[in-house]
């Protein structure tokens, strides 16, 4: 039983590290405004999260869920940043189109 517990703990640690690493790469991609890369990494992280949910729930402890919650909180902040960037880009594009139309009139 001790070996199973140690193996489960090691697997959980590896999954947590991979999940955290993906979150850091997503944050980096968003900071670089590389939204395509961020979306691709986020899909990979969502797949990992789905796999985590399919694991034996008794093997997942509060510390592991705290890590997932922390990443989710960070993601909410990043999503807000992306939304603000997109809103600003939309505003700039609209302004440019209006200026172009005025120039062509």
Biopython code that builds the backbone (N, CA, C, O; Angstrom):
import numpy as np
from Bio.PDB.StructureBuilder import StructureBuilder

atoms = [
    (1, "UNK", "N", (0.821, -1.192, 0.000)),
    (1, "UNK", "CA", (0.000, 0.000, 0.000)),
    (1, "UNK", "C", (0.862, 1.252, 0.000)),
    (1, "UNK", "O", (0.493, 2.251, -0.617)),
    (2, "UNK", "N", (2.012, 1.219, 0.685)),
    (2, "UNK", "CA", (2.907, 2.364, 0.737)),
    (2, "UNK", "C", (3.418, 2.760, -0.635)),
    (2, "UNK", "O", (3.552, 3.947, -0.932)),
    (3, "UNK", "N", (3.705, 1.763, -1.482)),
    (3, "UNK", "CA", (4.193, 2.045, -2.823)),
    (3, "UNK", "C", (3.122, 2.717, -3.673)),
    (3, "UNK", "O", (3.420, 3.645, -4.425)),
    (4, "UNK", "N", (1.868, 2.255, -3.560)),
    (4, "UNK", "CA", (0.768, 2.877, -4.305)),
    (4, "UNK", "C", (0.578, 4.321, -3.893)),
    (4, "UNK", "O", (0.351, 5.189, -4.736)),
    (5, "UNK", "N", (0.671, 4.582, -2.593)),
    (5, "UNK", "CA", (0.507, 5.948, -2.090)),
    (5, "UNK", "C", (1.614, 6.840, -2.624)),
    (5, "UNK", "O", (1.353, 7.959, -3.066)),
    (6, "UNK", "N", (2.866, 6.347, -2.585)),
    (6, "UNK", "CA", (4.014, 7.120, -3.066)),
    (6, "UNK", "C", (3.906, 7.354, -4.571)),
    (6, "UNK", "O", (4.208, 8.446, -5.050)),
    (7, "UNK", "N", (3.482, 6.347, -5.309)),
    (7, "UNK", "CA", (3.328, 6.486, -6.759)),
    (7, "UNK", "C", (2.228, 7.502, -7.079)),
    (7, "UNK", "O", (2.380, 8.328, -7.979)),
    (8, "UNK", "N", (1.125, 7.434, -6.338)),
    (8, "UNK", "CA", (0.036, 8.396, -6.537)),
    (8, "UNK", "C", (0.470, 9.811, -6.220)),
    (8, "UNK", "O", (0.120, 10.749, -6.935)),
    (9, "UNK", "N", (1.224, 9.965, -5.159)),
    (9, "UNK", "CA", (1.727, 11.290, -4.760)),
    (9, "UNK", "C", (2.675, 11.843, -5.827)),
    (9, "UNK", "O", (2.624, 13.029, -6.151)),
    (10, "UNK", "N", (3.537, 10.981, -6.369)),
    (10, "UNK", "CA", (4.481, 11.408, -7.414)),
    (10, "UNK", "C", (3.722, 11.819, -8.673)),
    (10, "UNK", "O", (4.034, 12.843, -9.281)),
    (11, "UNK", "N", (2.717, 11.015, -9.068)),
    (11, "UNK", "CA", (1.934, 11.332, -10.249)),
    (11, "UNK", "C", (1.208, 12.665, -10.070)),
    (11, "UNK", "O", (1.176, 13.493, -10.980)),
    (12, "UNK", "N", (0.631, 12.858, -8.894)),
    (12, "UNK", "CA", (-0.090, 14.090, -8.596)),
    (12, "UNK", "C", (0.852, 15.292, -8.675)),
    (12, "UNK", "O", (0.482, 16.347, -9.190)),
    (13, "UNK", "N", (2.052, 15.125, -8.169)),
    (13, "UNK", "CA", (3.056, 16.178, -8.206)),
    (13, "UNK", "C", (3.439, 16.515, -9.641)),
    (13, "UNK", "O", (3.576, 17.687, -9.991)),
    (14, "UNK", "N", (3.611, 15.492, -10.469)),
    (14, "UNK", "CA", (3.960, 15.711, -11.873)),
    (14, "UNK", "C", (2.829, 16.408, -12.619)),
    (14, "UNK", "O", (3.074, 17.323, -13.405)),
    (15, "UNK", "N", (1.606, 15.983, -12.378)),
    (15, "UNK", "CA", (0.448, 16.604, -13.022)),
    (15, "UNK", "C", (0.340, 18.070, -12.587)),
    (15, "UNK", "O", (0.079, 18.948, -13.409)),
    (16, "UNK", "N", (0.540, 18.322, -11.311)),
    (16, "UNK", "CA", (0.476, 19.692, -10.800)),
    (16, "UNK", "C", (1.553, 20.560, -11.445)),
    (16, "UNK", "O", (1.287, 21.700, -11.826)),
    (17, "UNK", "N", (2.764, 20.024, -11.569)),
    (17, "UNK", "CA", (3.857, 20.775, -12.199)),
    (17, "UNK", "C", (3.534, 21.081, -13.656)),
    (17, "UNK", "O", (3.756, 22.201, -14.116)),
    (18, "UNK", "N", (3.010, 20.092, -14.389)),
    (18, "UNK", "CA", (2.663, 20.296, -15.788)),
    (18, "UNK", "C", (1.545, 21.324, -15.929)),
    (18, "UNK", "O", (1.591, 22.183, -16.810)),
    (19, "UNK", "N", (0.548, 21.234, -15.061)),
    (19, "UNK", "CA", (-0.572, 22.166, -15.100)),
    (19, "UNK", "C", (-0.083, 23.585, -14.838)),
    (19, "UNK", "O", (-0.475, 24.526, -15.527)),
    (20, "UNK", "N", (0.777, 23.727, -13.834)),
    (20, "UNK", "CA", (1.316, 25.037, -13.484)),
    (20, "UNK", "C", (2.191, 25.577, -14.621)),
    (20, "UNK", "O", (2.145, 26.769, -14.925)),
    (21, "UNK", "N", (2.978, 24.711, -15.242)),
    (21, "UNK", "CA", (3.833, 25.128, -16.339)),
    (21, "UNK", "C", (2.989, 25.612, -17.522)),
    (21, "UNK", "O", (3.309, 26.626, -18.142)),
    (22, "UNK", "N", (1.919, 24.888, -17.831)),
    (22, "UNK", "CA", (1.028, 25.327, -18.904)),
    (22, "UNK", "C", (0.440, 26.697, -18.584)),
    (22, "UNK", "O", (0.360, 27.560, -19.458)),
    (23, "UNK", "N", (0.034, 26.895, -17.344)),
    (23, "UNK", "CA", (-0.525, 28.181, -16.944)),
    (23, "UNK", "C", (0.493, 29.307, -17.111)),
    (23, "UNK", "O", (0.145, 30.404, -17.550)),
    (24, "UNK", "N", (1.741, 29.036, -16.763)),
    (24, "UNK", "CA", (2.793, 30.044, -16.920)),
    (24, "UNK", "C", (3.042, 30.354, -18.393)),
    (24, "UNK", "O", (3.242, 31.513, -18.757)),
    (25, "UNK", "N", (3.031, 29.323, -19.246)),
    (25, "UNK", "CA", (3.210, 29.544, -20.681)),
    (25, "UNK", "C", (2.043, 30.339, -21.266)),
    (25, "UNK", "O", (2.238, 31.181, -22.142)),
    (26, "UNK", "N", (0.842, 30.072, -20.783)),
    (26, "UNK", "CA", (-0.330, 30.831, -21.241)),
    (26, "UNK", "C", (-0.179, 32.293, -20.853)),
    (26, "UNK", "O", (-0.426, 33.183, -21.666)),
    (27, "UNK", "N", (0.226, 32.541, -19.617)),
    (27, "UNK", "CA", (0.427, 33.920, -19.158)),
    (27, "UNK", "C", (1.472, 34.623, -20.015)),
    (27, "UNK", "O", (1.305, 35.789, -20.373)),
    (28, "UNK", "N", (2.543, 33.919, -20.342)),
    (28, "UNK", "CA", (3.597, 34.482, -21.179)),
    (28, "UNK", "C", (3.076, 34.801, -22.580)),
    (28, "UNK", "O", (3.368, 35.862, -23.131)),
    (29, "UNK", "N", (2.306, 33.881, -23.147)),
    (29, "UNK", "CA", (1.752, 34.100, -24.489)),
    (29, "UNK", "C", (0.813, 35.304, -24.495)),
    (29, "UNK", "O", (0.816, 36.090, -25.443)),
    (30, "UNK", "N", (0.022, 35.448, -23.455)),
    (30, "UNK", "CA", (-0.894, 36.592, -23.381)),
    (30, "UNK", "C", (-0.102, 37.883, -23.217)),
    (30, "UNK", "O", (-0.433, 38.897, -23.833)),
    (31, "UNK", "N", (0.931, 37.854, -22.397)),
    (31, "UNK", "CA", (1.780, 39.044, -22.237)),
    (31, "UNK", "C", (2.415, 39.450, -23.562)),
    (31, "UNK", "O", (2.588, 40.636, -23.844)),
    (32, "UNK", "N", (2.763, 38.438, -24.378)),
    (32, "UNK", "CA", (3.350, 38.697, -25.696)),
    (32, "UNK", "C", (2.283, 38.991, -26.756)),
    (32, "UNK", "O", (2.604, 39.229, -27.920)),
    (33, "UNK", "N", (1.028, 38.973, -26.345)),
    (33, "UNK", "CA", (-0.125, 39.175, -27.231)),
    (33, "UNK", "C", (-0.177, 38.129, -28.348)),
    (33, "UNK", "O", (-0.647, 38.404, -29.452)),
    (34, "UNK", "N", (0.314, 36.927, -28.042)),
    (34, "UNK", "CA", (0.271, 35.787, -28.962)),
    (34, "UNK", "C", (-0.959, 34.960, -28.581)),
    (34, "UNK", "O", (-0.851, 33.918, -27.934)),
    (35, "UNK", "N", (-2.132, 35.450, -29.000)),
    (35, "UNK", "CA", (-3.391, 34.857, -28.565)),
    (35, "UNK", "C", (-3.631, 33.480, -29.172)),
    (35, "UNK", "O", (-4.305, 32.649, -28.563)),
    (36, "UNK", "N", (-3.092, 33.226, -30.356)),
    (36, "UNK", "CA", (-3.240, 31.899, -30.962)),
    (36, "UNK", "C", (-2.517, 30.864, -30.111)),
    (36, "UNK", "O", (-3.061, 29.797, -29.824)),
    (37, "UNK", "N", (-1.291, 31.182, -29.708)),
    (37, "UNK", "CA", (-0.531, 30.267, -28.851)),
    (37, "UNK", "C", (-1.219, 30.092, -27.500)),
    (37, "UNK", "O", (-1.291, 28.985, -26.968)),
    (38, "UNK", "N", (-1.720, 31.193, -26.956)),
    (38, "UNK", "CA", (-2.403, 31.124, -25.659)),
    (38, "UNK", "C", (-3.626, 30.206, -25.741)),
    (38, "UNK", "O", (-3.876, 29.412, -24.835)),
    (39, "UNK", "N", (-4.384, 30.322, -26.837)),
    (39, "UNK", "CA", (-5.581, 29.485, -27.000)),
    (39, "UNK", "C", (-5.203, 28.009, -27.144)),
    (39, "UNK", "O", (-5.873, 27.138, -26.589)),
    (40, "UNK", "N", (-4.128, 27.730, -27.890)),
    (40, "UNK", "CA", (-3.677, 26.350, -28.067)),
    (40, "UNK", "C", (-3.237, 25.755, -26.733)),
    (40, "UNK", "O", (-3.599, 24.627, -26.396)),
    (41, "UNK", "N", (-2.456, 26.521, -25.979)),
    (41, "UNK", "CA", (-2.005, 26.056, -24.664)),
    (41, "UNK", "C", (-3.186, 25.876, -23.714)),
    (41, "UNK", "O", (-3.213, 24.939, -22.916)),
    (42, "UNK", "N", (-4.158, 26.776, -23.806)),
    (42, "UNK", "CA", (-5.326, 26.670, -22.926)),
    (42, "UNK", "C", (-6.129, 25.413, -23.230)),
    (42, "UNK", "O", (-6.641, 24.765, -22.317)),
    (43, "UNK", "N", (-6.240, 25.064, -24.515)),
    (43, "UNK", "CA", (-6.937, 23.819, -24.873)),
    (43, "UNK", "C", (-6.210, 22.616, -24.269)),
    (43, "UNK", "O", (-6.847, 21.686, -23.772)),
    (44, "UNK", "N", (-4.880, 22.636, -24.314)),
    (44, "UNK", "CA", (-4.099, 21.540, -23.723)),
    (44, "UNK", "C", (-4.332, 21.494, -22.215)),
    (44, "UNK", "O", (-4.452, 20.417, -21.632)),
    (45, "UNK", "N", (-4.393, 22.653, -21.595)),
    (45, "UNK", "CA", (-4.623, 22.694, -20.152)),
    (45, "UNK", "C", (-6.034, 22.216, -19.819)),
    (45, "UNK", "O", (-6.230, 21.525, -18.819)),
    (46, "UNK", "N", (-7.015, 22.575, -20.641)),
    (46, "UNK", "CA", (-8.383, 22.103, -20.424)),
    (46, "UNK", "C", (-8.455, 20.580, -20.539)),
    (46, "UNK", "O", (-9.152, 19.925, -19.764)),
    (47, "UNK", "N", (-7.726, 20.021, -21.518)),
    (47, "UNK", "CA", (-7.674, 18.560, -21.659)),
    (47, "UNK", "C", (-7.077, 17.934, -20.403)),
    (47, "UNK", "O", (-7.561, 16.915, -19.911)),
    (48, "UNK", "N", (-6.026, 18.555, -19.895)),
    (48, "UNK", "CA", (-5.392, 18.048, -18.681)),
    (48, "UNK", "C", (-6.353, 18.136, -17.500)),
    (48, "UNK", "O", (-6.427, 17.215, -16.687)),
    (49, "UNK", "N", (-7.082, 19.232, -17.406)),
    (49, "UNK", "CA", (-8.046, 19.401, -16.321)),
    (49, "UNK", "C", (-9.147, 18.347, -16.406)),
    (49, "UNK", "O", (-9.583, 17.813, -15.386)),
    (50, "UNK", "N", (-9.594, 18.049, -17.628)),
    (50, "UNK", "CA", (-10.601, 17.003, -17.815)),
    (50, "UNK", "C", (-10.048, 15.657, -17.352)),
    (50, "UNK", "O", (-10.747, 14.887, -16.694)),
    (51, "UNK", "N", (-8.784, 15.375, -17.701)),
    (51, "UNK", "CA", (-8.155, 14.126, -17.256)),
    (51, "UNK", "C", (-8.049, 14.079, -15.734)),
    (51, "UNK", "O", (-8.249, 13.028, -15.126)),
    (52, "UNK", "N", (-7.735, 15.215, -15.124)),
    (52, "UNK", "CA", (-7.652, 15.285, -13.662)),
    (52, "UNK", "C", (-9.000, 14.940, -13.043)),
    (52, "UNK", "O", (-9.072, 14.220, -12.047)),
    (53, "UNK", "N", (-10.057, 15.455, -13.638)),
    (53, "UNK", "CA", (-11.401, 15.199, -13.111)),
    (53, "UNK", "C", (-11.787, 13.726, -13.220)),
    (53, "UNK", "O", (-12.638, 13.250, -12.469)),
    (54, "UNK", "N", (-11.167, 13.007, -14.147)),
    (54, "UNK", "CA", (-11.461, 11.587, -14.319)),
    (54, "UNK", "C", (-10.630, 10.700, -13.395)),
    (54, "UNK", "O", (-10.851, 9.492, -13.316)),
    (55, "UNK", "N", (-9.669, 11.314, -12.697)),
    (55, "UNK", "CA", (-8.828, 10.548, -11.764)),
    (55, "UNK", "C", (-9.662, 10.128, -10.560)),
    (55, "UNK", "O", (-10.766, 10.627, -10.341)),
    (56, "UNK", "N", (-9.118, 9.218, -9.800)),
    (56, "UNK", "CA", (-9.738, 8.798, -8.546)),
    (56, "UNK", "C", (-9.768, 10.011, -7.618)),
    (56, "UNK", "O", (-8.724, 10.474, -7.161)),
    (57, "UNK", "N", (-10.951, 10.516, -7.347)),
    (57, "UNK", "CA", (-11.094, 11.746, -6.574)),
    (57, "UNK", "C", (-10.529, 11.619, -5.158)),
    (57, "UNK", "O", (-10.162, 12.625, -4.550)),
    (58, "UNK", "N", (-10.456, 10.419, -4.635)),
    (58, "UNK", "CA", (-9.898, 10.246, -3.291)),
    (58, "UNK", "C", (-8.387, 10.458, -3.278)),
    (58, "UNK", "O", (-7.800, 10.719, -2.228)),
    (59, "UNK", "N", (-7.763, 10.346, -4.445)),
    (59, "UNK", "CA", (-6.314, 10.542, -4.502)),
    (59, "UNK", "C", (-5.950, 12.023, -4.655)),
    (59, "UNK", "O", (-4.774, 12.384, -4.609)),
    (60, "UNK", "N", (-6.956, 12.870, -4.836)),
    (60, "UNK", "CA", (-6.714, 14.309, -5.001)),
    (60, "UNK", "C", (-6.996, 14.986, -3.666)),
    (60, "UNK", "O", (-8.091, 14.871, -3.115)),
    (61, "UNK", "N", (-6.001, 15.686, -3.159)),
    (61, "UNK", "CA", (-6.154, 16.323, -1.849)),
    (61, "UNK", "C", (-6.428, 17.824, -1.974)),
    (61, "UNK", "O", (-6.453, 18.380, -3.072)),
    (62, "UNK", "N", (-6.629, 18.452, -0.838)),
    (62, "UNK", "CA", (-6.969, 19.874, -0.796)),
    (62, "UNK", "C", (-5.854, 20.737, -1.374)),
    (62, "UNK", "O", (-6.126, 21.753, -2.015)),
    (63, "UNK", "N", (-4.620, 20.348, -1.156)),
    (63, "UNK", "CA", (-3.474, 21.120, -1.671)),
    (63, "UNK", "C", (-3.494, 21.150, -3.201)),
    (63, "UNK", "O", (-3.215, 22.178, -3.819)),
    (64, "UNK", "N", (-3.828, 20.003, -3.795)),
    (64, "UNK", "CA", (-3.892, 19.910, -5.249)),
    (64, "UNK", "C", (-5.016, 20.798, -5.789)),
    (64, "UNK", "O", (-4.830, 21.518, -6.770)),
    (65, "UNK", "N", (-6.177, 20.740, -5.143)),
    (65, "UNK", "CA", (-7.291, 21.596, -5.567)),
    (65, "UNK", "C", (-6.963, 23.071, -5.366)),
    (65, "UNK", "O", (-7.401, 23.911, -6.152)),
    (66, "UNK", "N", (-6.202, 23.397, -4.328)),
    (66, "UNK", "CA", (-5.800, 24.786, -4.093)),
    (66, "UNK", "C", (-4.946, 25.288, -5.253)),
    (66, "UNK", "O", (-5.083, 26.435, -5.679)),
    (67, "UNK", "N", (-4.069, 24.434, -5.760)),
    (67, "UNK", "CA", (-3.246, 24.799, -6.913)),
    (67, "UNK", "C", (-4.123, 25.069, -8.127)),
    (67, "UNK", "O", (-3.927, 26.056, -8.836)),
    (68, "UNK", "N", (-5.086, 24.191, -8.364)),
    (68, "UNK", "CA", (-5.997, 24.360, -9.499)),
    (68, "UNK", "C", (-6.787, 25.669, -9.346)),
    (68, "UNK", "O", (-6.958, 26.414, -10.311)),
    (69, "UNK", "N", (-7.260, 25.938, -8.134)),
    (69, "UNK", "CA", (-8.011, 27.176, -7.875)),
    (69, "UNK", "C", (-7.143, 28.411, -8.101)),
    (69, "UNK", "O", (-7.610, 29.412, -8.646)),
    (70, "UNK", "N", (-5.892, 28.341, -7.688)),
    (70, "UNK", "CA", (-4.976, 29.468, -7.879)),
    (70, "UNK", "C", (-4.766, 29.741, -9.362)),
    (70, "UNK", "O", (-4.778, 30.891, -9.802)),
    (71, "UNK", "N", (-4.574, 28.674, -10.125)),
    (71, "UNK", "CA", (-4.418, 28.822, -11.573)),
    (71, "UNK", "C", (-5.695, 29.400, -12.193)),
    (71, "UNK", "O", (-5.625, 30.247, -13.084)),
    (72, "UNK", "N", (-6.842, 28.948, -11.729)),
    (72, "UNK", "CA", (-8.118, 29.465, -12.246)),
    (72, "UNK", "C", (-8.261, 30.954, -11.948)),
    (72, "UNK", "O", (-8.744, 31.717, -12.785)),
    (73, "UNK", "N", (-7.844, 31.360, -10.765)),
    (73, "UNK", "CA", (-7.900, 32.771, -10.391)),
    (73, "UNK", "C", (-6.968, 33.595, -11.275)),
    (73, "UNK", "O", (-7.337, 34.670, -11.748)),
    (74, "UNK", "N", (-5.765, 33.084, -11.491)),
    (74, "UNK", "CA", (-4.825, 33.769, -12.376)),
    (74, "UNK", "C", (-5.392, 33.874, -13.781)),
    (74, "UNK", "O", (-5.236, 34.898, -14.446)),
    (75, "UNK", "N", (-6.051, 32.813, -14.232)),
    (75, "UNK", "CA", (-6.640, 32.812, -15.568)),
    (75, "UNK", "C", (-7.725, 33.865, -15.697)),
    (75, "UNK", "O", (-7.830, 34.528, -16.730)),
    (76, "UNK", "N", (-8.524, 34.024, -14.667)),
    (76, "UNK", "CA", (-9.580, 35.037, -14.704)),
    (76, "UNK", "C", (-8.970, 36.419, -14.913)),
    (76, "UNK", "O", (-9.502, 37.235, -15.665)),
    (77, "UNK", "N", (-7.865, 36.669, -14.249)),
    (77, "UNK", "CA", (-7.168, 37.940, -14.408)),
    (77, "UNK", "C", (-6.623, 38.085, -15.826)),
    (77, "UNK", "O", (-6.707, 39.160, -16.421)),
    (78, "UNK", "N", (-6.066, 37.004, -16.366)),
    (78, "UNK", "CA", (-5.533, 37.043, -17.729)),
    (78, "UNK", "C", (-6.639, 37.250, -18.753)),
    (78, "UNK", "O", (-6.466, 37.980, -19.729)),
    (79, "UNK", "N", (-7.770, 36.607, -18.525)),
    (79, "UNK", "CA", (-8.908, 36.776, -19.434)),
    (79, "UNK", "C", (-9.360, 38.232, -19.443)),
    (79, "UNK", "O", (-9.690, 38.774, -20.498)),
    (80, "UNK", "N", (-9.377, 38.857, -18.287)),
    (80, "UNK", "CA", (-9.727, 40.270, -18.196)),
    (80, "UNK", "C", (-8.749, 41.108, -19.028)),
    (80, "UNK", "O", (-9.162, 42.028, -19.734)),
    (81, "UNK", "N", (-7.467, 40.791, -18.942)),
    (81, "UNK", "CA", (-6.452, 41.506, -19.721)),
    (81, "UNK", "C", (-6.707, 41.349, -21.211)),
    (81, "UNK", "O", (-6.646, 42.325, -21.959)),
    (82, "UNK", "N", (-6.991, 40.126, -21.648)),
    (82, "UNK", "CA", (-7.256, 39.870, -23.066)),
    (82, "UNK", "C", (-8.499, 40.640, -23.513)),
    (82, "UNK", "O", (-8.501, 41.245, -24.585)),
    (83, "UNK", "N", (-9.542, 40.622, -22.707)),
    (83, "UNK", "CA", (-10.761, 41.339, -23.059)),
    (83, "UNK", "C", (-10.499, 42.842, -23.190)),
    (83, "UNK", "O", (-11.020, 43.491, -24.097)),
    (84, "UNK", "N", (-9.702, 43.381, -22.291)),
    (84, "UNK", "CA", (-9.357, 44.804, -22.372)),
    (84, "UNK", "C", (-8.552, 45.093, -23.634)),
    (84, "UNK", "O", (-8.794, 46.092, -24.311)),
    (85, "UNK", "N", (-7.589, 44.215, -23.954)),
    (85, "UNK", "CA", (-6.798, 44.384, -25.178)),
    (85, "UNK", "C", (-7.695, 44.330, -26.410)),
    (85, "UNK", "O", (-7.569, 45.159, -27.312)),
    (86, "UNK", "N", (-8.592, 43.361, -26.446)),
    (86, "UNK", "CA", (-9.486, 43.217, -27.600)),
    (86, "UNK", "C", (-10.409, 44.424, -27.729)),
    (86, "UNK", "O", (-10.684, 44.882, -28.838)),
    (87, "UNK", "N", (-10.875, 44.925, -26.624)),
    (87, "UNK", "CA", (-11.731, 46.110, -26.646)),
    (87, "UNK", "C", (-10.961, 47.305, -27.197)),
    (87, "UNK", "O", (-11.494, 48.076, -27.995)),
    (88, "UNK", "N", (-9.722, 47.458, -26.776)),
    (88, "UNK", "CA", (-8.899, 48.567, -27.261)),
    (88, "UNK", "C", (-8.618, 48.418, -28.756)),
    (88, "UNK", "O", (-8.663, 49.401, -29.496)),
    (89, "UNK", "N", (-8.330, 47.198, -29.200)),
    (89, "UNK", "CA", (-8.085, 46.953, -30.625)),
    (89, "UNK", "C", (-9.340, 47.268, -31.434)),
    (89, "UNK", "O", (-9.257, 47.876, -32.501)),
    (90, "UNK", "N", (-10.496, 46.857, -30.928)),
    (90, "UNK", "CA", (-11.760, 47.143, -31.610)),
    (90, "UNK", "C", (-11.980, 48.645, -31.712)),
    (90, "UNK", "O", (-12.390, 49.144, -32.760)),
    (91, "UNK", "N", (-11.714, 49.360, -30.639)),
    (91, "UNK", "CA", (-11.869, 50.819, -30.632)),
    (91, "UNK", "C", (-10.924, 51.460, -31.648)),
    (91, "UNK", "O", (-11.332, 52.345, -32.400)),
    (92, "UNK", "N", (-9.657, 51.017, -31.677)),
    (92, "UNK", "CA", (-8.687, 51.565, -32.617)),
    (92, "UNK", "C", (-9.098, 51.282, -34.058)),
    (92, "UNK", "O", (-8.995, 52.155, -34.920)),
    (93, "UNK", "N", (-9.560, 50.069, -34.316)),
    (93, "UNK", "CA", (-9.976, 49.700, -35.664)),
    (93, "UNK", "C", (-11.165, 50.549, -36.107)),
    (93, "UNK", "O", (-11.193, 51.046, -37.233)),
    (94, "UNK", "N", (-12.133, 50.709, -35.231)),
    (94, "UNK", "CA", (-13.311, 51.519, -35.542)),
    (94, "UNK", "C", (-12.911, 52.962, -35.839)),
    (94, "UNK", "O", (-13.406, 53.577, -36.783)),
    (95, "UNK", "N", (-12.025, 53.478, -35.034)),
    (95, "UNK", "CA", (-11.558, 54.861, -35.227)),
    (95, "UNK", "C", (-10.828, 55.002, -36.559)),
    (95, "UNK", "O", (-11.019, 55.986, -37.273)),
    (96, "UNK", "N", (-9.995, 54.021, -36.893)),
    (96, "UNK", "CA", (-9.262, 54.049, -38.169)),
    (96, "UNK", "C", (-10.223, 53.968, -39.355)),
    (96, "UNK", "O", (-10.048, 54.661, -40.357)),
    (97, "UNK", "N", (-11.239, 53.112, -39.230)),
    (97, "UNK", "CA", (-12.219, 52.989, -40.317)),
    (97, "UNK", "C", (-12.989, 54.290, -40.523)),
    (97, "UNK", "O", (-13.224, 54.710, -41.656)),
    (98, "UNK", "N", (-13.377, 54.920, -39.418)),
    (98, "UNK", "CA", (-14.089, 56.203, -39.532)),
    (98, "UNK", "C", (-13.196, 57.261, -40.181)),
    (98, "UNK", "O", (-13.658, 58.031, -41.022)),
    (99, "UNK", "N", (-11.940, 57.300, -39.798)),
    (99, "UNK", "CA", (-11.006, 58.273, -40.397)),
    (99, "UNK", "C", (-10.811, 57.980, -41.880)),
    (99, "UNK", "O", (-10.740, 58.900, -42.695)),
    (100, "UNK", "N", (-10.726, 56.702, -42.228)),
    (100, "UNK", "CA", (-10.552, 56.320, -43.635)),
    (100, "UNK", "C", (-11.796, 56.726, -44.446)),
    (100, "UNK", "O", (-11.681, 57.266, -45.546)),
    (101, "UNK", "N", (-12.984, 56.456, -43.884)),
    (101, "UNK", "CA", (-14.219, 56.834, -44.578)),
    (101, "UNK", "C", (-14.303, 58.351, -44.771)),
    (101, "UNK", "O", (-14.700, 58.830, -45.833)),
    (102, "UNK", "N", (-13.929, 59.085, -43.747)),
    (102, "UNK", "CA", (-13.962, 60.552, -43.840)),
    (102, "UNK", "C", (-12.986, 61.034, -44.890)),
    (102, "UNK", "O", (-13.289, 61.970, -45.629)),
    (103, "UNK", "N", (-11.841, 60.427, -44.972)),
    (103, "UNK", "CA", (-10.826, 60.806, -45.957)),
    (103, "UNK", "C", (-11.308, 60.505, -47.359)),
    (103, "UNK", "O", (-11.049, 61.287, -48.275)),
    (104, "UNK", "N", (-12.011, 59.380, -47.558)),
    (104, "UNK", "CA", (-12.478, 58.965, -48.881)),
    (104, "UNK", "C", (-13.695, 59.754, -49.324)),
    (104, "UNK", "O", (-14.036, 59.725, -50.506)),
    (105, "UNK", "N", (-14.360, 60.458, -48.423)),
    (105, "UNK", "CA", (-15.585, 61.209, -48.785)),
    (105, "UNK", "C", (-15.286, 62.508, -49.450)),
    (105, "UNK", "O", (-16.205, 63.244, -49.809)),
]
sb = StructureBuilder()
sb.init_structure("model")
sb.init_model(0)
sb.init_chain("A")
sb.init_seg("    ")
for serial, (resi, resn, name, xyz) in enumerate(atoms, 1):
    if name == "N":
        sb.init_residue(resn, " ", resi, " ")
    sb.init_atom(name, np.array(xyz, "f"), 0.0, 1.0, " ", f" {name:<3s}", serial, name[0])
structure = sb.get_structure()
